[in-house]
Amino acid sequence: MFGKKKKTEETDMKFDSAKQKAVLRCSICTGEQVAGFKDNITGHFEEIMLIRNAADLEQFMRQYGITEIKKEY
């Protein structure tokens, strides 16, 4: 009845720069940062990766070919 959430493979995630923008969601209270993609039309945010340090952010940007990322609070 209750199963584990299926883990999506990184190869399944597609970044379409025409429809989505890369966003780094930051919590003001805890400082937690999550990288993902936000749909330009609906505003739906799709979480991709928890960012713990600068190396994680660099890996995310390199993996998806992103040169700049916006922060949202």
Distance bins in CASP14 RR format, pairs under 12 A and 6 or more apart:
PFRMAT RR
TARGET T0000
AUTHOR 0000-0000-0000
RMODE 2
METHOD distances of the structure
MODEL  1
5 47 0 0 0 0 0 1 0 0 0 0 0
6 12 0 0 0 0 0 1 0 0 0 0 0
7 13 0 0 0 0 0 1 0 0 0 0 0
8 14 0 0 0 0 0 1 0 0 0 0 0
8 46 0 0 0 0 0 1 0 0 0 0 0
8 47 0 0 0 0 0 1 0 0 0 0 0
8 48 0 0 0 0 1 0 0 0 0 0 0
8 49 0 0 0 0 0 1 0 0 0 0 0
10 48 0 0 0 0 1 0 0 0 0 0 0
10 49 0 0 0 0 1 0 0 0 0 0 0
10 59 0 0 0 0 0 1 0 0 0 0 0
10 60 0 0 0 0 0 1 0 0 0 0 0
10 63 1 0 0 1 0 0 0 0 0 0 0
10 64 0 0 0 0 1 0 0 0 0 0 0
11 63 0 0 0 0 0 1 0 0 0 0 0
11 64 0 0 0 0 0 1 0 0 0 0 0
12 46 0 0 0 0 0 1 0 0 0 0 0
12 48 0 0 0 0 0 1 0 0 0 0 0
13 20 0 0 0 0 0 1 0 0 0 0 0
13 22 0 0 0 0 0 1 0 0 0 0 0
13 35 0 0 0 0 0 1 0 0 0 0 0
13 36 0 0 0 0 1 0 0 0 0 0 0
13 37 0 0 0 0 1 0 0 0 0 0 0
13 46 0 0 0 0 1 0 0 0 0 0 0
13 47 0 0 0 0 0 1 0 0 0 0 0
13 48 1 0 0 1 0 0 0 0 0 0 0
13 49 0 0 0 0 1 0 0 0 0 0 0
13 60 0 0 0 0 0 1 0 0 0 0 0
13 63 0 0 0 0 1 0 0 0 0 0 0
13 64 0 0 0 0 1 0 0 0 0 0 0
14 20 0 0 0 0 1 0 0 0 0 0 0
14 37 0 0 0 0 1 0 0 0 0 0 0
14 46 0 0 0 0 0 1 0 0 0 0 0
14 48 0 0 0 0 0 1 0 0 0 0 0
14 64 0 0 0 0 1 0 0 0 0 0 0
15 21 0 0 0 0 1 0 0 0 0 0 0
15 22 1 0 0 1 0 0 0 0 0 0 0
15 23 0 0 0 0 0 1 0 0 0 0 0
15 35 0 0 0 0 0 1 0 0 0 0 0
15 36 0 0 0 0 1 0 0 0 0 0 0
15 37 1 0 0 1 0 0 0 0 0 0 0
15 38 0 0 0 0 0 1 0 0 0 0 0
15 39 0 0 0 0 0 1 0 0 0 0 0
15 46 0 0 0 0 1 0 0 0 0 0 0
15 48 0 0 0 0 1 0 0 0 0 0 0
15 60 0 0 0 0 0 1 0 0 0 0 0
15 61 0 0 0 0 0 1 0 0 0 0 0
15 63 0 0 0 0 1 0 0 0 0 0 0
15 64 1 0 1 0 0 0 0 0 0 0 0
15 65 1 0 0 1 0 0 0 0 0 0 0
15 66 1 0 0 1 0 0 0 0 0 0 0
15 69 0 0 0 0 0 1 0 0 0 0 0
16 22 0 0 0 0 0 1 0 0 0 0 0
16 37 0 0 0 0 1 0 0 0 0 0 0
16 38 0 0 0 0 0 1 0 0 0 0 0
16 39 0 0 0 0 1 0 0 0 0 0 0
16 40 0 0 0 0 1 0 0 0 0 0 0
16 41 0 0 0 0 0 1 0 0 0 0 0
16 46 0 0 0 0 0 1 0 0 0 0 0
16 64 0 0 0 0 0 1 0 0 0 0 0
17 37 0 0 0 0 1 0 0 0 0 0 0
17 38 0 0 0 0 0 1 0 0 0 0 0
17 40 0 0 0 0 1 0 0 0 0 0 0
17 64 0 0 0 0 1 0 0 0 0 0 0
17 65 0 0 0 0 1 0 0 0 0 0 0
17 66 0 0 0 0 1 0 0 0 0 0 0
17 67 0 0 0 0 0 1 0 0 0 0 0
17 68 0 0 0 0 0 1 0 0 0 0 0
18 37 0 0 0 0 0 1 0 0 0 0 0
18 39 0 0 0 0 0 1 0 0 0 0 0
18 40 0 0 0 0 1 0 0 0 0 0 0
18 41 0 0 0 0 0 1 0 0 0 0 0
19 37 0 0 0 0 1 0 0 0 0 0 0
19 38 0 0 0 0 0 1 0 0 0 0 0
19 39 1 0 0 1 0 0 0 0 0 0 0
19 40 1 0 1 0 0 0 0 0 0 0 0
19 41 1 0 0 1 0 0 0 0 0 0 0
19 42 0 0 0 0 1 0 0 0 0 0 0
19 43 0 0 0 0 0 1 0 0 0 0 0
19 44 0 0 0 0 0 1 0 0 0 0 0
19 46 0 0 0 0 0 1 0 0 0 0 0
20 36 0 0 0 0 1 0 0 0 0 0 0
20 37 1 0 1 0 0 0 0 0 0 0 0
20 38 1 0 0 1 0 0 0 0 0 0 0
20 39 1 0 1 0 0 0 0 0 0 0 0
20 40 1 0 0 1 0 0 0 0 0 0 0
20 41 0 0 0 0 1 0 0 0 0 0 0
20 42 0 0 0 0 0 1 0 0 0 0 0
20 43 0 0 0 0 1 0 0 0 0 0 0
20 44 0 0 0 0 1 0 0 0 0 0 0
20 45 0 0 0 0 1 0 0 0 0 0 0
20 46 1 0 0 1 0 0 0 0 0 0 0
20 48 0 0 0 0 0 1 0 0 0 0 0
20 64 0 0 0 0 0 1 0 0 0 0 0
20 66 0 0 0 0 0 1 0 0 0 0 0
20 70 0 0 0 0 0 1 0 0 0 0 0
21 35 0 0 0 0 0 1 0 0 0 0 0
21 36 0 0 0 0 1 0 0 0 0 0 0
21 37 1 0 0 1 0 0 0 0 0 0 0
21 38 1 0 1 0 0 0 0 0 0 0 0
21 39 0 0 0 0 1 0 0 0 0 0 0
21 40 1 0 0 1 0 0 0 0 0 0 0
21 41 0 0 0 0 0 1 0 0 0 0 0
21 43 0 0 0 0 1 0 0 0 0 0 0
21 44 0 0 0 0 0 1 0 0 0 0 0
21 45 0 0 0 0 0 1 0 0 0 0 0
21 46 0 0 0 0 0 1 0 0 0 0 0
21 64 0 0 0 0 0 1 0 0 0 0 0
21 66 0 0 0 0 1 0 0 0 0 0 0
21 68 0 0 0 0 1 0 0 0 0 0 0
21 69 0 0 0 0 1 0 0 0 0 0 0
21 70 1 0 0 1 0 0 0 0 0 0 0
21 71 0 0 0 0 0 1 0 0 0 0 0
21 72 0 0 0 0 0 1 0 0 0 0 0
22 34 0 0 0 0 0 1 0 0 0 0 0
22 35 1 0 0 1 0 0 0 0 0 0 0
22 36 1 0 0 1 0 0 0 0 0 0 0
22 37 1 0 0 1 0 0 0 0 0 0 0
22 38 0 0 0 0 1 0 0 0 0 0 0
22 39 0 0 0 0 0 1 0 0 0 0 0
22 40 0 0 0 0 0 1 0 0 0 0 0
22 45 0 0 0 0 0 1 0 0 0 0 0
22 46 0 0 0 0 0 1 0 0 0 0 0
22 48 0 0 0 0 1 0 0 0 0 0 0
22 49 0 0 0 0 0 1 0 0 0 0 0
22 51 0 0 0 0 0 1 0 0 0 0 0
22 57 0 0 0 0 0 1 0 0 0 0 0
22 60 0 0 0 0 1 0 0 0 0 0 0
22 61 1 0 0 1 0 0 0 0 0 0 0
22 63 0 0 0 0 0 1 0 0 0 0 0
22 64 1 0 0 1 0 0 0 0 0 0 0
22 65 0 0 0 0 1 0 0 0 0 0 0
22 66 1 0 1 0 0 0 0 0 0 0 0
22 67 0 0 0 0 1 0 0 0 0 0 0
22 68 1 0 0 1 0 0 0 0 0 0 0
22 69 1 0 1 0 0 0 0 0 0 0 0
22 70 1 0 0 1 0 0 0 0 0 0 0
22 71 0 0 0 0 0 1 0 0 0 0 0
22 72 0 0 0 0 0 1 0 0 0 0 0
23 33 0 0 0 0 0 1 0 0 0 0 0
23 34 0 0 0 0 1 0 0 0 0 0 0
23 35 1 0 0 1 0 0 0 0 0 0 0
23 36 1 0 1 0 0 0 0 0 0 0 0
23 37 1 0 0 1 0 0 0 0 0 0 0
23 38 1 0 1 0 0 0 0 0 0 0 0
23 39 0 0 0 0 0 1 0 0 0 0 0
23 40 0 0 0 0 0 1 0 0 0 0 0
23 43 0 0 0 0 1 0 0 0 0 0 0
23 44 0 0 0 0 0 1 0 0 0 0 0
23 45 1 0 0 1 0 0 0 0 0 0 0
23 46 0 0 0 0 1 0 0 0 0 0 0
23 47 0 0 0 0 1 0 0 0 0 0 0
23 48 0 0 0 0 1 0 0 0 0 0 0
23 49 0 0 0 0 0 1 0 0 0 0 0
23 51 0 0 0 0 0 1 0 0 0 0 0
23 60 0 0 0 0 0 1 0 0 0 0 0
23 64 0 0 0 0 0 1 0 0 0 0 0
23 66 0 0 0 0 0 1 0 0 0 0 0
23 68 0 0 0 0 0 1 0 0 0 0 0
23 69 1 0 0 1 0 0 0 0 0 0 0
23 70 1 0 1 0 0 0 0 0 0 0 0
23 71 1 0 0 1 0 0 0 0 0 0 0
23 72 1 0 1 0 0 0 0 0 0 0 0
23 73 0 0 0 0 0 1 0 0 0 0 0
24 31 0 0 0 0 0 1 0 0 0 0 0
24 32 0 0 0 0 0 1 0 0 0 0 0
24 33 1 0 1 0 0 0 0 0 0 0 0
24 34 1 0 0 1 0 0 0 0 0 0 0
24 35 1 0 1 0 0 0 0 0 0 0 0
24 36 1 0 0 1 0 0 0 0 0 0 0
24 37 0 0 0 0 0 1 0 0 0 0 0
24 38 0 0 0 0 0 1 0 0 0 0 0
24 45 0 0 0 0 0 1 0 0 0 0 0
24 47 0 0 0 0 0 1 0 0 0 0 0
24 48 0 0 0 0 0 1 0 0 0 0 0
24 49 0 0 0 0 1 0 0 0 0 0 0
24 50 0 0 0 0 0 1 0 0 0 0 0
24 51 1 0 0 1 0 0 0 0 0 0 0
24 54 0 0 0 0 0 1 0 0 0 0 0
24 56 0 0 0 0 0 1 0 0 0 0 0
24 57 1 0 0 1 0 0 0 0 0 0 0
24 60 0 0 0 0 1 0 0 0 0 0 0
24 61 0 0 0 0 1 0 0 0 0 0 0
24 66 0 0 0 0 0 1 0 0 0 0 0
24 68 0 0 0 0 0 1 0 0 0 0 0
24 69 1 0 1 0 0 0 0 0 0 0 0
24 70 1 0 0 1 0 0 0 0 0 0 0
24 71 1 0 1 0 0 0 0 0 0 0 0
24 72 1 0 0 1 0 0 0 0 0 0 0
24 73 0 0 0 0 1 0 0 0 0 0 0
25 31 0 0 0 0 0 1 0 0 0 0 0
25 32 0 0 0 0 1 0 0 0 0 0 0
25 33 1 0 0 1 0 0 0 0 0 0 0
25 34 1 0 1 0 0 0 0 0 0 0 0
25 35 1 0 0 1 0 0 0 0 0 0 0
25 36 1 0 0 1 0 0 0 0 0 0 0
25 37 0 0 0 0 0 1 0 0 0 0 0
25 38 0 0 0 0 1 0 0 0 0 0 0
25 45 1 0 0 1 0 0 0 0 0 0 0
25 46 0 0 0 0 0 1 0 0 0 0 0
25 47 1 0 0 1 0 0 0 0 0 0 0
25 48 0 0 0 0 0 1 0 0 0 0 0
25 49 0 0 0 0 0 1 0 0 0 0 0
25 50 0 0 0 0 0 1 0 0 0 0 0
25 51 0 0 0 0 1 0 0 0 0 0 0
25 69 0 0 0 0 0 1 0 0 0 0 0
25 70 0 0 0 0 1 0 0 0 0 0 0
25 71 1 0 0 1 0 0 0 0 0 0 0
25 72 1 0 1 0 0 0 0 0 0 0 0
25 73 0 0 0 0 1 0 0 0 0 0 0
26 32 1 0 0 1 0 0 0 0 0 0 0
26 33 1 0 1 0 0 0 0 0 0 0 0
26 34 0 0 0 0 1 0 0 0 0 0 0
26 35 0 0 0 0 0 1 0 0 0 0 0
26 36 0 0 0 0 0 1 0 0 0 0 0
26 50 0 0 0 0 0 1 0 0 0 0 0
26 51 0 0 0 0 1 0 0 0 0 0 0
26 57 0 0 0 0 0 1 0 0 0 0 0
26 69 0 0 0 0 0 1 0 0 0 0 0
26 70 0 0 0 0 0 1 0 0 0 0 0
26 71 1 0 1 0 0 0 0 0 0 0 0
26 72 1 0 0 1 0 0 0 0 0 0 0
26 73 1 0 1 0 0 0 0 0 0 0 0
27 33 1 0 0 1 0 0 0 0 0 0 0
27 34 0 0 0 0 1 0 0 0 0 0 0
27 50 0 0 0 0 0 1 0 0 0 0 0
27 51 0 0 0 0 0 1 0 0 0 0 0
27 71 0 0 0 0 0 1 0 0 0 0 0
27 72 0 0 0 0 0 1 0 0 0 0 0
27 73 1 0 0 1 0 0 0 0 0 0 0
28 71 0 0 0 0 0 1 0 0 0 0 0
28 72 0 0 0 0 0 1 0 0 0 0 0
28 73 1 0 1 0 0 0 0 0 0 0 0
29 73 0 0 0 0 0 1 0 0 0 0 0
30 50 0 0 0 0 0 1 0 0 0 0 0
30 73 0 0 0 0 0 1 0 0 0 0 0
31 50 0 0 0 0 0 1 0 0 0 0 0
31 51 0 0 0 0 0 1 0 0 0 0 0
31 52 0 0 0 0 0 1 0 0 0 0 0
31 71 0 0 0 0 0 1 0 0 0 0 0
31 73 0 0 0 0 1 0 0 0 0 0 0
32 47 0 0 0 0 0 1 0 0 0 0 0
32 50 1 0 0 1 0 0 0 0 0 0 0
32 51 0 0 0 0 1 0 0 0 0 0 0
32 52 0 0 0 0 1 0 0 0 0 0 0
32 73 0 0 0 0 0 1 0 0 0 0 0
33 47 0 0 0 0 0 1 0 0 0 0 0
33 48 0 0 0 0 0 1 0 0 0 0 0
33 49 0 0 0 0 1 0 0 0 0 0 0
33 50 1 0 0 1 0 0 0 0 0 0 0
33 51 1 0 1 0 0 0 0 0 0 0 0
33 52 1 0 0 1 0 0 0 0 0 0 0
33 53 0 0 0 0 1 0 0 0 0 0 0
33 54 0 0 0 0 0 1 0 0 0 0 0
33 56 0 0 0 0 1 0 0 0 0 0 0
33 57 1 0 0 1 0 0 0 0 0 0 0
33 60 0 0 0 0 0 1 0 0 0 0 0
33 69 0 0 0 0 0 1 0 0 0 0 0
33 71 0 0 0 0 1 0 0 0 0 0 0
33 72 0 0 0 0 0 1 0 0 0 0 0
33 73 0 0 0 0 0 1 0 0 0 0 0
34 45 0 0 0 0 1 0 0 0 0 0 0
34 46 0 0 0 0 0 1 0 0 0 0 0
34 47 1 0 1 0 0 0 0 0 0 0 0
34 48 1 0 0 1 0 0 0 0 0 0 0
34 49 1 0 0 1 0 0 0 0 0 0 0
34 50 1 0 1 0 0 0 0 0 0 0 0
34 51 1 0 0 1 0 0 0 0 0 0 0
34 52 0 0 0 0 0 1 0 0 0 0 0
34 56 0 0 0 0 0 1 0 0 0 0 0
34 57 0 0 0 0 0 1 0 0 0 0 0
34 60 0 0 0 0 0 1 0 0 0 0 0
34 69 0 0 0 0 0 1 0 0 0 0 0
34 71 0 0 0 0 0 1 0 0 0 0 0
34 72 0 0 0 0 1 0 0 0 0 0 0
35 45 0 0 0 0 0 1 0 0 0 0 0
35 46 0 0 0 0 0 1 0 0 0 0 0
35 47 1 0 0 1 0 0 0 0 0 0 0
35 48 1 0 1 0 0 0 0 0 0 0 0
35 49 1 0 1 0 0 0 0 0 0 0 0
35 50 1 0 0 1 0 0 0 0 0 0 0
35 51 1 0 1 0 0 0 0 0 0 0 0
35 52 0 0 0 0 0 1 0 0 0 0 0
35 56 1 0 0 1 0 0 0 0 0 0 0
35 57 1 0 0 1 0 0 0 0 0 0 0
35 58 0 0 0 0 0 1 0 0 0 0 0
35 59 0 0 0 0 1 0 0 0 0 0 0
35 60 1 0 1 0 0 0 0 0 0 0 0
35 61 0 0 0 0 1 0 0 0 0 0 0
35 62 0 0 0 0 0 1 0 0 0 0 0
35 63 0 0 0 0 1 0 0 0 0 0 0
35 64 0 0 0 0 1 0 0 0 0 0 0
35 66 0 0 0 0 1 0 0 0 0 0 0
35 69 1 0 0 1 0 0 0 0 0 0 0
35 70 0 0 0 0 0 1 0 0 0 0 0
35 71 0 0 0 0 0 1 0 0 0 0 0
35 72 0 0 0 0 0 1 0 0 0 0 0
36 44 0 0 0 0 0 1 0 0 0 0 0
36 45 1 0 0 1 0 0 0 0 0 0 0
36 46 1 0 1 0 0 0 0 0 0 0 0
36 47 1 0 1 0 0 0 0 0 0 0 0
36 48 1 0 1 0 0 0 0 0 0 0 0
36 49 1 0 0 1 0 0 0 0 0 0 0
36 50 0 0 0 0 0 1 0 0 0 0 0
36 51 0 0 0 0 1 0 0 0 0 0 0
36 57 0 0 0 0 0 1 0 0 0 0 0
36 60 1 0 0 1 0 0 0 0 0 0 0
36 61 0 0 0 0 0 1 0 0 0 0 0
36 63 0 0 0 0 0 1 0 0 0 0 0
36 64 0 0 0 0 1 0 0 0 0 0 0
36 66 0 0 0 0 1 0 0 0 0 0 0
36 69 0 0 0 0 1 0 0 0 0 0 0
36 70 0 0 0 0 0 1 0 0 0 0 0
36 71 0 0 0 0 0 1 0 0 0 0 0
36 72 0 0 0 0 0 1 0 0 0 0 0
37 43 0 0 0 0 0 1 0 0 0 0 0
37 44 0 0 0 0 1 0 0 0 0 0 0
37 45 1 0 0 1 0 0 0 0 0 0 0
37 46 1 0 1 0 0 0 0 0 0 0 0
37 47 0 0 0 0 1 0 0 0 0 0 0
37 48 1 0 0 1 0 0 0 0 0 0 0
37 49 0 0 0 0 0 1 0 0 0 0 0
37 60 0 0 0 0 0 1 0 0 0 0 0
37 64 0 0 0 0 1 0 0 0 0 0 0
37 66 0 0 0 0 1 0 0 0 0 0 0
37 69 0 0 0 0 0 1 0 0 0 0 0
37 70 0 0 0 0 0 1 0 0 0 0 0
37 72 0 0 0 0 0 1 0 0 0 0 0
38 44 1 0 0 1 0 0 0 0 0 0 0
38 45 1 0 1 0 0 0 0 0 0 0 0
38 46 1 0 0 1 0 0 0 0 0 0 0
38 47 0 0 0 0 0 1 0 0 0 0 0
38 48 0 0 0 0 0 1 0 0 0 0 0
38 69 0 0 0 0 0 1 0 0 0 0 0
38 70 0 0 0 0 1 0 0 0 0 0 0
38 71 0 0 0 0 0 1 0 0 0 0 0
38 72 1 0 0 1 0 0 0 0 0 0 0
39 45 1 0 0 1 0 0 0 0 0 0 0
39 46 1 0 0 1 0 0 0 0 0 0 0
43 72 0 0 0 0 0 1 0 0 0 0 0
45 70 0 0 0 0 0 1 0 0 0 0 0
45 72 0 0 0 0 1 0 0 0 0 0 0
46 64 0 0 0 0 0 1 0 0 0 0 0
47 60 0 0 0 0 0 1 0 0 0 0 0
48 56 0 0 0 0 0 1 0 0 0 0 0
48 57 0 0 0 0 0 1 0 0 0 0 0
48 59 0 0 0 0 0 1 0 0 0 0 0
48 60 1 0 0 1 0 0 0 0 0 0 0
48 61 0 0 0 0 0 1 0 0 0 0 0
48 63 0 0 0 0 1 0 0 0 0 0 0
48 64 0 0 0 0 1 0 0 0 0 0 0
48 66 0 0 0 0 0 1 0 0 0 0 0
48 69 0 0 0 0 0 1 0 0 0 0 0
49 55 0 0 0 0 0 1 0 0 0 0 0
49 56 1 0 0 1 0 0 0 0 0 0 0
49 57 0 0 0 0 1 0 0 0 0 0 0
49 58 0 0 0 0 0 1 0 0 0 0 0
49 59 1 0 0 1 0 0 0 0 0 0 0
49 60 1 0 1 0 0 0 0 0 0 0 0
49 61 0 0 0 0 0 1 0 0 0 0 0
49 62 0 0 0 0 0 1 0 0 0 0 0
49 63 0 0 0 0 1 0 0 0 0 0 0
49 64 0 0 0 0 1 0 0 0 0 0 0
49 66 0 0 0 0 0 1 0 0 0 0 0
49 69 0 0 0 0 0 1 0 0 0 0 0
50 56 1 0 0 1 0 0 0 0 0 0 0
50 57 0 0 0 0 0 1 0 0 0 0 0
50 59 0 0 0 0 0 1 0 0 0 0 0
50 60 0 0 0 0 1 0 0 0 0 0 0
51 57 1 0 1 0 0 0 0 0 0 0 0
51 58 0 0 0 0 1 0 0 0 0 0 0
51 59 0 0 0 0 1 0 0 0 0 0 0
51 60 1 0 0 1 0 0 0 0 0 0 0
51 61 0 0 0 0 0 1 0 0 0 0 0
51 69 0 0 0 0 1 0 0 0 0 0 0
51 71 0 0 0 0 0 1 0 0 0 0 0
52 58 0 0 0 0 0 1 0 0 0 0 0
52 59 0 0 0 0 0 1 0 0 0 0 0
52 60 0 0 0 0 0 1 0 0 0 0 0
53 59 0 0 0 0 1 0 0 0 0 0 0
53 60 0 0 0 0 0 1 0 0 0 0 0
54 60 0 0 0 0 0 1 0 0 0 0 0
54 61 0 0 0 0 0 1 0 0 0 0 0
55 61 0 0 0 0 0 1 0 0 0 0 0
55 62 0 0 0 0 0 1 0 0 0 0 0
56 62 0 0 0 0 0 1 0 0 0 0 0
56 63 0 0 0 0 0 1 0 0 0 0 0
57 63 0 0 0 0 0 1 0 0 0 0 0
57 64 0 0 0 0 0 1 0 0 0 0 0
57 66 0 0 0 0 1 0 0 0 0 0 0
57 68 0 0 0 0 0 1 0 0 0 0 0
57 69 1 0 0 1 0 0 0 0 0 0 0
57 71 0 0 0 0 0 1 0 0 0 0 0
58 64 0 0 0 0 0 1 0 0 0 0 0
58 65 0 0 0 0 0 1 0 0 0 0 0
58 66 0 0 0 0 0 1 0 0 0 0 0
58 67 0 0 0 0 0 1 0 0 0 0 0
58 69 0 0 0 0 0 1 0 0 0 0 0
59 65 0 0 0 0 0 1 0 0 0 0 0
59 66 0 0 0 0 0 1 0 0 0 0 0
60 66 1 0 0 1 0 0 0 0 0 0 0
60 69 0 0 0 0 1 0 0 0 0 0 0
61 67 1 0 0 1 0 0 0 0 0 0 0
61 68 0 0 0 0 1 0 0 0 0 0 0
61 69 1 0 0 1 0 0 0 0 0 0 0
62 69 0 0 0 0 0 1 0 0 0 0 0
END
